[in-house]
Amino acid sequence: MFAIVTTAVDAIANSANSFSDGAILAISAVSFGLIGGLLAFLANRLWFRHWPKHDAYDDKLGEAAHSSVLGFSAFVLALLISNGLTTLSETDKAVRLEATTIYRLGRELDALGPSGGAAKQALASYAQDVAQDEWPRLATQPVALSPLVQKNLDDLWTAVRAIQESQAATAPSRSDFRSDLSKLIAQIETSRSGRLSIATLNIPEDFWVLLVLFVIAASVLSGRDTAHRFGIQINMMHMSAIGLATGMVVVLDNPFRGDTSIGPEIIQHALTPF
């Protein structure tokens, strides 16, 4: 069960990259509405219709169970949406901090003149490759970092070490120069690792399993009475509302994916003066 759900979640996450947020919400609403209506219809035909006689207590018990299942579904969805909004906010702060660090390092390298040219070029390549190559990798399952970006960092370290050795030979009194540049690069590497950690902090499969089971149970309980056309429409609208909330969870689950996410532009243009 968990393996099936994991595979399905990864497939949905990767498929979501090709759709806008509006399309994801629409697809979720329509899918939940149709599937919920079909499950209710089948439950009535294949199960509840065989038990046509039930008293007021049975009806009250069925209504209580139905309301409880819907309440549990709403509770799980609220947790997932809250988690997604929190992750989105934390990602925005982390990316802005990384962009600020890149800008500060670029400013220090500019102050060195021609001797900082190689390091500045490596830093500029880092910002571009993060936006063009690493960002799509963070939005796709399984999440991975870009080897191009890692090479940019290695080139940056090499160029900065050469600058530090040259400065140590010509100006040994500037003992703080080596630590300043190294500290800024280390902060960039830490921010990059933080982006990977955020991208891998997906919603646990257990929550998806719970949500699917609650939705199935709610749909089945909706079919305990034979519904006419109006009742079927109301049930489908109800399940579509749950589908909209589920679509919002999919939208918020990956902060590097689509419209409602953190774009790479702030890092791509980090070396541009504010």
Accessible surface in RSA format (square Angstrom, percent):
REM  Atomic radii and reference values for relative SASA: ProtOr
REM  Chains: A
REM  Algorithm: Lee & Richards
REM  Probe-radius: 1.40
REM  Slices: 20
REM RES _ NUM      All-atoms   Total-Side   Main-Chain    Non-polar    All polar
REM                ABS   REL    ABS   REL    ABS   REL    ABS   REL    ABS   REL
RES MET A   1   117.55  60.9  79.46  52.6  38.09  90.7  55.86  47.5  61.70  81.7
RES PHE A   2   111.61  55.8 110.33  68.3   1.28   3.3 110.42  66.9   1.20   3.4
RES ALA A   3    75.43  69.4  63.86  98.6  11.57  26.3  71.30 100.4   4.13  10.9
RES ILE A   4   125.10  71.2 120.54  89.8   4.56  11.0 124.07  89.3   1.03   2.8
RES VAL A   5    15.27  10.0  13.73  12.4   1.54   3.7  15.27  13.3   0.00   0.0
RES THR A   6    46.91  33.4  46.91  47.6   0.00   0.0  37.77  50.7   9.15  13.8
RES THR A   7    94.63  67.3  90.45  91.7   4.18  10.0  67.73  91.0  26.90  40.7
RES ALA A   8    45.81  42.1  38.23  59.0   7.58  17.2  45.47  64.0   0.34   0.9
RES VAL A   9    25.51  16.8  24.04  21.8   1.47   3.5  24.88  21.6   0.63   1.7
RES ASP A  10    53.45  37.4  53.45  53.2   0.00   0.0  12.81  30.1  40.64  40.5
RES ALA A  11    53.55  49.2  45.45  70.1   8.10  18.4  52.85  74.4   0.71   1.9
RES ILE A  12    95.99  54.6  93.31  69.5   2.68   6.4  95.47  68.7   0.52   1.4
RES ALA A  13    20.40  18.8  16.02  24.7   4.37   9.9  19.19  27.0   1.21   3.2
RES ASN A  14    52.19  36.0  42.24  40.8   9.95  24.0  20.73  49.9  31.45  30.4
RES SER A  15    59.30  50.1  51.46  68.7   7.84  18.1  29.29  62.4  30.01  42.0
RES ALA A  16     4.56   4.2   2.01   3.1   2.54   5.8   4.39   6.2   0.16   0.4
RES ASN A  17    56.26  38.8  29.00  28.0  27.26  65.6  24.43  58.8  31.83  30.8
RES SER A  18    93.26  78.8  54.50  72.7  38.76  89.3  55.81 118.8  37.45  52.5
RES PHE A  19    88.83  44.4  79.03  48.9   9.80  25.5  83.76  50.8   5.08  14.5
RES SER A  20    60.69  51.3  48.25  64.4  12.44  28.6  38.65  82.3  22.04  30.9
RES ASP A  21    13.46   9.4  13.46  13.4   0.00   0.0  13.40  31.5   0.06   0.1
RES GLY A  22    47.19  58.2   0.00   N/A  47.19  58.2  36.42  99.9  10.77  24.1
RES ALA A  23    33.49  30.8  24.48  37.8   9.01  20.5  31.35  44.1   2.15   5.7
RES ILE A  24    11.71   6.7  10.02   7.5   1.69   4.1  11.47   8.3   0.24   0.7
RES LEU A  25    42.69  23.8  42.69  30.5   0.00   0.0  42.69  30.0   0.00   0.0
RES ALA A  26    54.19  49.8  46.16  71.2   8.03  18.3  53.72  75.7   0.46   1.2
RES ILE A  27    86.31  49.1  82.04  61.1   4.27  10.3  86.31  62.2   0.00   0.0
RES SER A  28    15.93  13.5  12.14  16.2   3.78   8.7   4.34   9.2  11.59  16.2
RES ALA A  29    14.54  13.4  14.46  22.3   0.08   0.2  14.54  20.5   0.00   0.0
RES VAL A  30    89.30  58.8  83.42  75.5   5.88  14.2  89.03  77.4   0.27   0.7
RES SER A  31    40.48  34.2  36.32  48.5   4.16   9.6  21.13  45.0  19.35  27.1
RES PHE A  32    45.70  22.9  43.05  26.7   2.65   6.9  45.15  27.4   0.55   1.6
RES GLY A  33     1.77   2.2   0.00   N/A   1.77   2.2   1.77   4.9   0.00   0.0
RES LEU A  34   104.68  58.3  98.68  70.6   6.00  15.1  99.51  69.9   5.17  13.9
RES ILE A  35   101.20  57.6 100.40  74.8   0.80   1.9 101.20  72.9   0.00   0.0
RES GLY A  36     1.56   1.9   0.00   N/A   1.56   1.9   1.20   3.3   0.36   0.8
RES GLY A  37     9.66  11.9   0.00   N/A   9.66  11.9   4.68  12.9   4.98  11.1
RES LEU A  38   101.31  56.4  95.25  68.1   6.06  15.2  99.34  69.8   1.97   5.3
RES LEU A  39    47.87  26.7  46.69  33.4   1.18   3.0  46.69  32.8   1.18   3.2
RES ALA A  40    10.13   9.3   9.39  14.5   0.75   1.7   9.69  13.6   0.44   1.2
RES PHE A  41    94.62  47.3  87.99  54.5   6.63  17.3  94.06  57.0   0.56   1.6
RES LEU A  42    69.57  38.7  69.22  49.5   0.36   0.9  69.49  48.8   0.08   0.2
RES ALA A  43    11.54  10.6   3.15   4.9   8.39  19.1  10.78  15.2   0.75   2.0
RES ASN A  44    11.66   8.0  11.66  11.3   0.00   0.0   6.04  14.5   5.62   5.4
RES ARG A  45   112.19  47.1 101.11  51.5  11.08  26.4  15.34  21.0  96.84  58.7
RES LEU A  46   125.00  69.6 109.87  78.6  15.13  38.0 110.39  77.5  14.60  39.3
RES TRP A  47   143.02  57.4 143.02  69.2   0.00   0.0 125.89  67.1  17.13  27.8
RES PHE A  48    39.27  19.6  34.22  21.2   5.05  13.1  34.45  20.9   4.82  13.8
RES ARG A  49   112.20  47.1  96.75  49.3  15.45  36.8  57.20  78.2  55.00  33.3
RES HIS A  50   126.43  69.1 103.12  71.7  23.30  59.6  70.80  73.0  55.62  64.7
RES TRP A  51   150.72  60.5 145.44  70.4   5.28  12.4 147.15  78.5   3.56   5.8
RES PRO A  52   102.87  75.0  74.38  67.8  28.49 103.5  82.28  67.9  20.59 127.9
RES LYS A  53   192.56  93.9 166.83 102.4  25.73  61.3 114.14 102.7  78.42  83.5
RES HIS A  54    81.58  44.6  49.86  34.7  31.72  81.1  46.15  47.6  35.42  41.2
RES ASP A  55    88.36  61.9  76.26  75.9  12.11  28.6  45.01 105.9  43.36  43.2
RES ALA A  56    82.82  76.1  69.33 107.0  13.49  30.7  73.53 103.5   9.29  24.6
RES TYR A  57   148.08  69.1 141.38  80.4   6.70  17.4 108.53  81.6  39.55  48.8
RES ASP A  58    64.24  45.0  55.61  55.4   8.63  20.4  15.89  37.4  48.34  48.2
RES ASP A  59    69.01  48.3  61.83  61.5   7.18  17.0  31.73  74.7  37.27  37.2
RES LYS A  60   154.85  75.5 147.41  90.4   7.44  17.7  96.32  86.7  58.53  62.3
RES LEU A  61   100.05  55.7  97.02  69.4   3.04   7.6 100.05  70.3   0.00   0.0
RES GLY A  62    13.86  17.1   0.00   N/A  13.86  17.1  13.34  36.6   0.52   1.2
RES GLU A  63    93.23  53.5  93.23  70.5   0.00   0.0  43.49  84.1  49.74  40.6
RES ALA A  64    52.80  48.5  43.46  67.1   9.33  21.2  51.65  72.7   1.14   3.0
RES ALA A  65    40.35  37.1  32.10  49.5   8.25  18.8  39.85  56.1   0.50   1.3
RES HIS A  66    25.05  13.7  25.05  17.4   0.00   0.0  17.44  18.0   7.61   8.9
RES SER A  67    61.21  51.7  50.54  67.5  10.67  24.6  35.26  75.1  25.95  36.4
RES SER A  68    56.45  47.7  45.11  60.2  11.34  26.1  25.40  54.1  31.04  43.5
RES VAL A  69    22.13  14.6  22.13  20.0   0.00   0.0  22.13  19.2   0.00   0.0
RES LEU A  70    35.17  19.6  30.39  21.7   4.78  12.0  30.72  21.6   4.45  12.0
RES GLY A  71    38.89  48.0   0.00   N/A  38.89  48.0  33.18  91.1   5.70  12.8
RES PHE A  72   109.15  54.6 108.44  67.2   0.71   1.9 108.53  65.8   0.62   1.8
RES SER A  73     0.62   0.5   0.62   0.8   0.00   0.0   0.62   1.3   0.00   0.0
RES ALA A  74    60.18  55.3  51.61  79.6   8.57  19.5  55.92  78.7   4.26  11.3
RES PHE A  75   124.39  62.2 118.67  73.5   5.72  14.9 124.01  75.2   0.38   1.1
RES VAL A  76     8.36   5.5   8.36   7.6   0.00   0.0   8.36   7.3   0.00   0.0
RES LEU A  77     9.55   5.3   9.55   6.8   0.00   0.0   9.55   6.7   0.00   0.0
RES ALA A  78    59.05  54.3  47.72  73.6  11.33  25.8  54.91  77.3   4.14  11.0
RES LEU A  79    78.39  43.7  73.70  52.7   4.68  11.8  74.05  52.0   4.34  11.7
RES LEU A  80     6.06   3.4   5.39   3.9   0.67   1.7   5.39   3.8   0.67   1.8
RES ILE A  81    43.17  24.6  43.17  32.2   0.00   0.0  43.17  31.1   0.00   0.0
RES SER A  82    63.23  53.4  58.23  77.7   5.00  11.5  27.63  58.8  35.60  49.9
RES ASN A  83    69.21  47.7  63.39  61.3   5.82  14.0  20.54  49.4  48.67  47.0
RES GLY A  84     2.28   2.8   0.00   N/A   2.28   2.8   2.28   6.3   0.00   0.0
RES LEU A  85    96.78  53.9  91.46  65.4   5.32  13.4  91.80  64.5   4.98  13.4
RES THR A  86    71.19  50.6  65.83  66.7   5.37  12.8  48.96  65.8  22.23  33.6
RES THR A  87    16.90  12.0  16.80  17.0   0.09   0.2   6.22   8.4  10.67  16.1
RES LEU A  88    30.85  17.2  30.43  21.8   0.42   1.0  30.45  21.4   0.40   1.1
RES SER A  89    55.27  46.7  46.32  61.8   8.94  20.6  32.43  69.1  22.83  32.0
RES GLU A  90    97.37  55.9  93.04  70.4   4.33  10.3  31.55  61.0  65.82  53.7
RES THR A  91     0.03   0.0   0.03   0.0   0.00   0.0   0.03   0.0   0.00   0.0
RES ASP A  92    44.84  31.4  44.84  44.6   0.00   0.0   9.20  21.7  35.63  35.5
RES LYS A  93   144.97  70.7 136.19  83.6   8.78  20.9  84.62  76.2  60.35  64.3
RES ALA A  94    28.42  26.1  22.31  34.4   6.11  13.9  27.29  38.4   1.13   3.0
RES VAL A  95     0.42   0.3   0.42   0.4   0.00   0.0   0.42   0.4   0.00   0.0
RES ARG A  96   132.84  55.8 131.66  67.1   1.18   2.8  42.31  57.8  90.53  54.9
RES LEU A  97   114.09  63.5 109.64  78.4   4.46  11.2 113.43  79.7   0.67   1.8
RES GLU A  98     0.36   0.2   0.36   0.3   0.00   0.0   0.00   0.0   0.36   0.3
RES ALA A  99     2.05   1.9   2.05   3.2   0.00   0.0   2.05   2.9   0.00   0.0
RES THR A 100    55.07  39.2  55.07  55.8   0.00   0.0  34.85  46.8  20.22  30.6
RES THR A 101     3.19   2.3   3.00   3.0   0.18   0.4   0.18   0.2   3.00   4.5
RES ILE A 102     0.00   0.0   0.00   0.0   0.00   0.0   0.00   0.0   0.00   0.0
RES TYR A 103    48.45  22.6  47.94  27.3   0.51   1.3  19.14  14.4  29.31  36.1
RES ARG A 104   102.12  42.9 102.12  52.1   0.00   0.0  16.54  22.6  85.58  51.9
RES LEU A 105     0.00   0.0   0.00   0.0   0.00   0.0   0.00   0.0   0.00   0.0
RES GLY A 106     1.45   1.8   0.00   N/A   1.45   1.8   1.45   4.0   0.00   0.0
RES ARG A 107   125.56  52.7 118.62  60.5   6.94  16.5  55.51  75.9  70.05  42.5
RES GLU A 108    72.03  41.4  69.79  52.8   2.24   5.3   9.23  17.9  62.80  51.3
RES LEU A 109     1.12   0.6   0.00   0.0   1.12   2.8   0.00   0.0   1.12   3.0
RES ASP A 110    85.53  59.9  63.80  63.5  21.74  51.4  31.26  73.6  54.27  54.1
RES ALA A 111    87.68  80.6  44.39  68.5  43.29  98.5  57.19  80.5  30.49  80.8
RES LEU A 112    36.13  20.1  16.49  11.8  19.65  49.4  20.71  14.5  15.42  41.5
RES GLY A 113    34.56  42.6   0.00   N/A  34.56  42.6  27.50  75.5   7.06  15.8
RES PRO A 114   136.02  99.1 109.16  99.5  26.86  97.6 120.21  99.3  15.80  98.2
RES SER A 115    67.84  57.3  42.31  56.5  25.53  58.8  51.95 110.6  15.89  22.3
RES GLY A 116     0.84   1.0   0.00   N/A   0.84   1.0   0.79   2.2   0.04   0.1
RES GLY A 117    37.32  46.0   0.00   N/A  37.32  46.0  32.19  88.3   5.12  11.5
RES ALA A 118    72.83  67.0  53.80  83.0  19.03  43.3  62.42  87.9  10.41  27.6
RES ALA A 119     0.11   0.1   0.00   0.0   0.11   0.3   0.00   0.0   0.11   0.3
RES LYS A 120    49.68  24.2  49.68  30.5   0.00   0.0  28.45  25.6  21.23  22.6
RES GLN A 121   115.53  64.6 112.89  82.5   2.64   6.3  47.44 101.0  68.09  51.6
RES ALA A 122     9.91   9.1   4.22   6.5   5.70  13.0   9.51  13.4   0.40   1.1
RES LEU A 123     0.05   0.0   0.05   0.0   0.00   0.0   0.05   0.0   0.00   0.0
RES ALA A 124    29.97  27.6  29.19  45.0   0.78   1.8  29.81  42.0   0.16   0.4
RES SER A 125    32.63  27.6  27.24  36.4   5.39  12.4  15.72  33.5  16.92  23.7
RES TYR A 126     0.11   0.1   0.11   0.1   0.00   0.0   0.11   0.1   0.00   0.0
RES ALA A 127     1.37   1.3   1.37   2.1   0.00   0.0   1.37   1.9   0.00   0.0
RES GLN A 128    67.19  37.6  67.19  49.1   0.00   0.0  32.85  69.9  34.34  26.0
RES ASP A 129    30.36  21.3  30.36  30.2   0.00   0.0   0.06   0.1  30.30  30.2
RES VAL A 130     0.00   0.0   0.00   0.0   0.00   0.0   0.00   0.0   0.00   0.0
RES ALA A 131     9.92   9.1   1.46   2.2   8.47  19.3   1.53   2.2   8.39  22.2
RES GLN A 132   116.70  65.3  91.85  67.1  24.86  59.2  37.71  80.3  78.99  59.9
RES ASP A 133    33.01  23.1  30.57  30.4   2.44   5.8   6.81  16.0  26.20  26.1
RES GLU A 134     0.00   0.0   0.00   0.0   0.00   0.0   0.00   0.0   0.00   0.0
RES TRP A 135    11.05   4.4  10.81   5.2   0.24   0.6  10.52   5.6   0.53   0.9
RES PRO A 136    70.84  51.6  62.28  56.8   8.55  31.1  69.64  57.5   1.20   7.4
RES ARG A 137    89.69  37.7  84.12  42.9   5.56  13.2  22.32  30.5  67.37  40.8
RES LEU A 138     0.00   0.0   0.00   0.0   0.00   0.0   0.00   0.0   0.00   0.0
RES ALA A 139     8.49   7.8   7.58  11.7   0.91   2.1   7.58  10.7   0.91   2.4
RES THR A 140    56.53  40.2  56.53  57.3   0.00   0.0  41.39  55.6  15.14  22.9
RES GLN A 141    27.90  15.6  19.74  14.4   8.16  19.4   3.20   6.8  24.70  18.7
RES PRO A 142   121.28  88.4 111.02 101.2  10.25  37.3 113.21  93.5   8.06  50.1
RES VAL A 143    25.67  16.9   2.02   1.8  23.65  57.0   2.02   1.8  23.65  64.2
RES ALA A 144    44.23  40.7  39.51  61.0   4.72  10.7  44.23  62.3   0.00   0.0
RES LEU A 145    51.99  29.0  36.40  26.0  15.59  39.2  36.40  25.6  15.59  42.0
RES SER A 146     1.00   0.8   0.00   0.0   1.00   2.3   0.46   1.0   0.53   0.7
RES PRO A 147    86.81  63.3  74.40  67.8  12.41  45.1  81.26  67.1   5.55  34.5
RES LEU A 148    93.16  51.9  91.81  65.7   1.35   3.4  92.49  65.0   0.67   1.8
RES VAL A 149     0.00   0.0   0.00   0.0   0.00   0.0   0.00   0.0   0.00   0.0
RES GLN A 150    73.85  41.3  73.85  54.0   0.00   0.0  36.58  77.9  37.27  28.3
RES LYS A 151   122.35  59.7 119.84  73.5   2.51   6.0  91.10  82.0  31.25  33.3
RES ASN A 152    14.73  10.2  14.73  14.2   0.00   0.0   0.00   0.0  14.73  14.2
RES LEU A 153     2.30   1.3   2.29   1.6   0.01   0.0   2.30   1.6   0.00   0.0
RES ASP A 154    71.82  50.3  68.59  68.3   3.23   7.6  26.41  62.2  45.41  45.3
RES ASP A 155    56.69  39.7  52.86  52.6   3.83   9.1  16.71  39.3  39.97  39.9
RES LEU A 156     0.06   0.0   0.06   0.0   0.00   0.0   0.06   0.0   0.00   0.0
RES TRP A 157    51.93  20.8  51.91  25.1   0.02   0.0  48.54  25.9   3.39   5.5
RES THR A 158    97.50  69.3  90.84  92.1   6.67  15.9  69.53  93.4  27.97  42.3
RES ALA A 159    13.90  12.8   6.30   9.7   7.60  17.3  12.98  18.3   0.92   2.4
RES VAL A 160     0.00   0.0   0.00   0.0   0.00   0.0   0.00   0.0   0.00   0.0
RES ARG A 161    84.29  35.4  84.29  43.0   0.00   0.0  31.67  43.3  52.61  31.9
RES ALA A 162    59.26  54.5  49.47  76.3   9.79  22.3  53.38  75.2   5.88  15.6
RES ILE A 163    10.21   5.8   6.91   5.1   3.30   8.0  10.21   7.4   0.01   0.0
RES GLN A 164     3.60   2.0   0.03   0.0   3.58   8.5   0.47   1.0   3.13   2.4
RES GLU A 165   116.80  67.1 107.35  81.2   9.45  22.5  37.52  72.6  79.28  64.7
RES SER A 166    61.80  52.2  52.49  70.0   9.31  21.4  32.00  68.2  29.79  41.7
RES GLN A 167    43.77  24.5  43.62  31.9   0.14   0.3   2.66   5.7  41.11  31.2
RES ALA A 168    63.21  58.1  47.74  73.7  15.47  35.2  53.66  75.6   9.54  25.3
RES ALA A 169    84.86  78.0  47.88  73.9  36.98  84.1  58.60  82.5  26.26  69.6
RES THR A 170   106.38  75.7  71.72  72.7  34.66  82.6  71.11  95.5  35.27  53.3
RES ALA A 171    29.91  27.5  25.45  39.3   4.45  10.1  29.00  40.8   0.90   2.4
RES PRO A 172   103.53  75.5  82.96  75.6  20.58  74.8  87.00  71.8  16.54 102.8
RES SER A 173   103.33  87.3  70.36  93.9  32.98  76.0  57.80 123.1  45.53  63.8
RES ARG A 174   114.85  48.2 105.36  53.7   9.49  22.6  38.86  53.1  76.00  46.1
RES SER A 175    95.06  80.3  71.24  95.1  23.81  54.9  49.07 104.5  45.99  64.4
RES ASP A 176    74.57  52.2  70.14  69.8   4.43  10.5  37.05  87.2  37.52  37.4
RES PHE A 177    16.74   8.4  16.69  10.3   0.06   0.1  16.74  10.2   0.00   0.0
RES ARG A 178   118.77  49.9 118.18  60.2   0.59   1.4  48.49  66.3  70.28  42.6
RES SER A 179    58.58  49.5  50.95  68.0   7.63  17.6  46.20  98.4  12.38  17.3
RES ASP A 180    63.54  44.5  60.79  60.5   2.75   6.5  19.68  46.3  43.86  43.7
RES LEU A 181     1.76   1.0   1.76   1.3   0.00   0.0   1.76   1.2   0.00   0.0
RES SER A 182    21.64  18.3  20.84  27.8   0.80   1.8  20.40  43.4   1.24   1.7
RES LYS A 183   122.07  59.6 116.01  71.2   6.06  14.4  68.46  61.6  53.60  57.1
RES LEU A 184    10.43   5.8  10.43   7.5   0.00   0.0  10.43   7.3   0.00   0.0
RES ILE A 185     0.00   0.0   0.00   0.0   0.00   0.0   0.00   0.0   0.00   0.0
RES ALA A 186    44.00  40.5  42.52  65.6   1.48   3.4  43.06  60.6   0.93   2.5
RES GLN A 187    68.98  38.6  65.97  48.2   3.02   7.2  30.87  65.7  38.11  28.9
RES ILE A 188     0.00   0.0   0.00   0.0   0.00   0.0   0.00   0.0   0.00   0.0
RES GLU A 189    58.01  33.3  55.83  42.2   2.18   5.2  19.97  38.6  38.04  31.1
RES THR A 190    96.43  68.6  89.90  91.1   6.53  15.6  68.96  92.6  27.47  41.5
RES SER A 191    16.62  14.0   7.87  10.5   8.75  20.2   9.18  19.6   7.43  10.4
RES ARG A 192    11.76   4.9  11.76   6.0   0.00   0.0   3.44   4.7   8.32   5.0
RES SER A 193    64.58  54.6  62.64  83.6   1.94   4.5  31.84  67.8  32.74  45.9
RES GLY A 194    25.78  31.8   0.00   N/A  25.78  31.8  25.70  70.5   0.08   0.2
RES ARG A 195     0.80   0.3   0.80   0.4   0.00   0.0   0.80   1.1   0.00   0.0
RES LEU A 196    53.95  30.0  53.95  38.6   0.00   0.0  53.95  37.9   0.00   0.0
RES SER A 197    60.64  51.2  55.92  74.6   4.72  10.9  30.12  64.1  30.52  42.8
RES ILE A 198    22.79  13.0  20.90  15.6   1.89   4.6  20.90  15.1   1.89   5.1
RES ALA A 199     1.15   1.1   0.00   0.0   1.15   2.6   0.20   0.3   0.94   2.5
RES THR A 200    74.75  53.2  52.63  53.4  22.13  52.7  41.36  55.6  33.39  50.5
RES LEU A 201   118.53  66.0 108.93  77.9   9.60  24.1 111.13  78.0   7.40  19.9
RES ASN A 202    49.28  34.0  32.79  31.7  16.50  39.7  16.24  39.1  33.04  31.9
RES ILE A 203     6.12   3.5   1.58   1.2   4.54  10.9   2.15   1.5   3.97  10.8
RES PRO A 204    71.88  52.4  65.30  59.5   6.58  23.9  71.88  59.3   0.00   0.0
RES GLU A 205    56.44  32.4  55.54  42.0   0.89   2.1   6.26  12.1  50.17  41.0
RES ASP A 206    81.10  56.8  79.66  79.3   1.44   3.4  20.07  47.2  61.03  60.9
RES PHE A 207    65.31  32.7  65.31  40.5   0.00   0.0  65.31  39.6   0.00   0.0
RES TRP A 208    23.64   9.5  23.64  11.4   0.00   0.0  23.34  12.4   0.31   0.5
RES VAL A 209    11.63   7.7  11.63  10.5   0.00   0.0  11.63  10.1   0.00   0.0
RES LEU A 210    79.57  44.3  79.45  56.8   0.12   0.3  79.49  55.8   0.07   0.2
RES LEU A 211     3.04   1.7   3.04   2.2   0.00   0.0   3.04   2.1   0.00   0.0
RES VAL A 212    62.67  41.2  60.23  54.5   2.43   5.9  62.67  54.5   0.00   0.0
RES LEU A 213    85.85  47.8  82.09  58.7   3.76   9.5  82.19  57.7   3.66   9.9
RES PHE A 214    44.81  22.4  44.81  27.8   0.00   0.0  44.81  27.2   0.00   0.0
RES VAL A 215    15.32  10.1  15.32  13.9   0.00   0.0  15.32  13.3   0.00   0.0
RES ILE A 216    72.50  41.3  72.50  54.0   0.00   0.0  72.50  52.2   0.00   0.0
RES ALA A 217    36.20  33.3  29.75  45.9   6.45  14.7  36.00  50.7   0.20   0.5
RES ALA A 218     0.07   0.1   0.07   0.1   0.00   0.0   0.07   0.1   0.00   0.0
RES SER A 219     0.04   0.0   0.04   0.0   0.00   0.0   0.00   0.0   0.04   0.1
RES VAL A 220    50.63  33.3  50.63  45.8   0.00   0.0  50.63  44.0   0.00   0.0
RES LEU A 221    34.80  19.4  34.80  24.9   0.00   0.0  34.80  24.4   0.00   0.0
RES SER A 222    26.86  22.7   6.02   8.0  20.83  48.0   6.45  13.7  20.41  28.6
RES GLY A 223     2.85   3.5   0.00   N/A   2.85   3.5   2.85   7.8   0.00   0.0
RES ARG A 224    49.42  20.7  41.23  21.0   8.19  19.5  19.75  27.0  29.67  18.0
RES ASP A 225    80.04  56.1  74.47  74.1   5.57  13.2  35.34  83.2  44.70  44.6
RES THR A 226    84.73  60.3  63.30  64.2  21.43  51.1  47.44  63.7  37.28  56.4
RES ALA A 227    46.68  42.9  24.14  37.3  22.55  51.3  30.37  42.8  16.31  43.2
RES HIS A 228   148.03  80.9 141.51  98.4   6.52  16.7  96.89  99.9  51.14  59.5
RES ARG A 229   191.29  80.3 182.66  93.1   8.63  20.6  60.77  83.1 130.53  79.1
RES PHE A 230   147.80  73.9 144.26  89.4   3.54   9.2 145.47  88.2   2.33   6.7
RES GLY A 231    26.89  33.2   0.00   N/A  26.89  33.2  21.33  58.5   5.56  12.4
RES ILE A 232    72.52  41.3  71.04  52.9   1.48   3.6  72.52  52.2   0.00   0.0
RES GLN A 233    91.02  50.9  88.99  65.0   2.04   4.9  29.69  63.2  61.33  46.5
RES ILE A 234    83.91  47.7  83.25  62.0   0.66   1.6  83.25  59.9   0.66   1.8
RES ASN A 235    21.99  15.2  18.13  17.5   3.86   9.3  16.31  39.2   5.68   5.5
RES MET A 236    55.58  28.8  55.27  36.6   0.30   0.7  36.91  31.4  18.66  24.7
RES MET A 237   129.77  67.2 120.16  79.5   9.61  22.9 104.73  89.0  25.03  33.2
RES HIS A 238    79.15  43.3  72.40  50.3   6.76  17.3  39.58  40.8  39.57  46.0
RES MET A 239     1.86   1.0   1.86   1.2   0.00   0.0   0.00   0.0   1.86   2.5
RES SER A 240    27.92  23.6  27.92  37.3   0.00   0.0  16.44  35.0  11.47  16.1
RES ALA A 241    54.86  50.4  46.12  71.2   8.74  19.9  48.13  67.8   6.73  17.8
RES ILE A 242    17.97  10.2  15.84  11.8   2.12   5.1  17.97  12.9   0.00   0.0
RES GLY A 243     0.00   0.0   0.00   N/A   0.00   0.0   0.00   0.0   0.00   0.0
RES LEU A 244    86.01  47.9  84.13  60.2   1.89   4.7  84.38  59.3   1.63   4.4
RES ALA A 245    27.39  25.2  21.36  33.0   6.03  13.7  26.85  37.8   0.54   1.4
RES THR A 246    10.72   7.6  10.72  10.9   0.00   0.0  10.72  14.4   0.00   0.0
RES GLY A 247     0.00   0.0   0.00   N/A   0.00   0.0   0.00   0.0   0.00   0.0
RES MET A 248    67.55  35.0  67.55  44.7   0.00   0.0  60.36  51.3   7.19   9.5
RES VAL A 249     1.11   0.7   0.21   0.2   0.90   2.2   0.44   0.4   0.67   1.8
RES VAL A 250    22.87  15.0  19.35  17.5   3.51   8.5  20.22  17.6   2.65   7.2
RES VAL A 251     1.75   1.1   1.41   1.3   0.34   0.8   1.41   1.2   0.34   0.9
RES LEU A 252     3.89   2.2   3.02   2.2   0.87   2.2   3.31   2.3   0.58   1.6
RES ASP A 253    22.45  15.7  15.81  15.7   6.65  15.7   5.73  13.5  16.72  16.7
RES ASN A 254    10.35   7.1   9.87   9.5   0.48   1.2   8.49  20.4   1.86   1.8
RES PRO A 255     1.57   1.1   1.32   1.2   0.24   0.9   1.57   1.3   0.00   0.0
RES PHE A 256     6.00   3.0   0.00   0.0   6.00  15.6   0.08   0.0   5.92  17.0
RES ARG A 257    30.46  12.8   4.75   2.4  25.70  61.2   3.93   5.4  26.53  16.1
RES GLY A 258    26.82  33.1   0.00   N/A  26.82  33.1  14.64  40.2  12.18  27.3
RES ASP A 259   102.97  72.1  70.49  70.2  32.48  76.8  32.67  76.9  70.30  70.1
RES THR A 260    54.07  38.5  47.26  47.9   6.80  16.2  32.76  44.0  21.31  32.2
RES SER A 261    25.15  21.3   4.41   5.9  20.74  47.8   0.23   0.5  24.92  34.9
RES ILE A 262    22.79  13.0  20.70  15.4   2.09   5.0  22.18  16.0   0.61   1.6
RES GLY A 263    29.30  36.1   0.00   N/A  29.30  36.1  16.93  46.5  12.37  27.7
RES PRO A 264    24.92  18.2  24.92  22.7   0.00   0.0  24.92  20.6   0.00   0.0
RES GLU A 265    98.03  56.3  97.35  73.7   0.68   1.6  49.40  95.6  48.63  39.7
RES ILE A 266    54.36  30.9  41.32  30.8  13.05  31.4  50.39  36.3   3.97  10.8
RES ILE A 267     0.00   0.0   0.00   0.0   0.00   0.0   0.00   0.0   0.00   0.0
RES GLN A 268    44.81  25.1  38.74  28.3   6.07  14.4   0.30   0.6  44.50  33.8
RES HIS A 269   104.93  57.3  97.14  67.5   7.79  19.9  67.22  69.3  37.71  43.9
RES ALA A 270     0.98   0.9   0.00   0.0   0.98   2.2   0.98   1.4   0.00   0.0
RES LEU A 271    42.54  23.7  24.49  17.5  18.05  45.4  24.78  17.4  17.76  47.8
RES THR A 272    77.96  55.4  73.16  74.2   4.80  11.4  54.76  73.5  23.20  35.1
RES PRO A 273   102.29  74.6  87.59  79.8  14.70  53.4  87.59  72.3  14.70  91.4
RES PHE A 274   170.86  85.5 101.19  62.7  69.68 181.3 133.55  81.0  37.32 106.8
END  Absolute sums over single chains surface
CHAIN  1 A    14672.0      12696.1       1975.9      10053.8       4618.1
END  Absolute sums over all chains
TOTAL         14672.0      12696.1       1975.9      10053.8       4618.1
